[in-house]
Amino acid sequence: MQRMRDARVSLYSGLSTKWQAAASRFKDFLKKEEYKAQFEEIEQMLFVNIEGRRVIICHYPMIEWNGLQKETWHVHGHIHNRHDYTYDCLKGVERALNAGVDICQYIPVTLSELIKYNKAWKDQSNK
């Protein structure tokens, strides 16, 4: 397992100011030097510490992840604000956080803010 990294970052659609969890369809774009220079690291999956919490960042949502039972959070993108099968699988998993831009008002957010936005998104869809 990759070592955990410490950070104070803003998350945006599964992205952070230092790291990006890349979707495979962007692989050619991610090779561009001007884009790569904006990030410390670009990986398919990242293991970081944010605001004192262990976090796994991946573009794609996962139903289970390393540390799920040990208070590790999972930040993902990909599904935006859709309420589909993937949403149904994850809506009861408190530490699975959708970082889609449409969940976060199209602005960079902290992990704490992302948690609040996800609670509101899940509560709204349960009405």
Buried (B, 14 or more C-beta within 10 A) or exposed (E): EEEBBEBEBBBBBBBBBBBBBBBEEEEEEBEEEEEEEEBEBBBEBBBBEBEEBBBBBBBBBBEEBBBBEEEBBBBBBBBEBEEEEBBEEBBEBEBBBBBBBEBBEEEBBBBEBBBEBBEEBBEEEEE
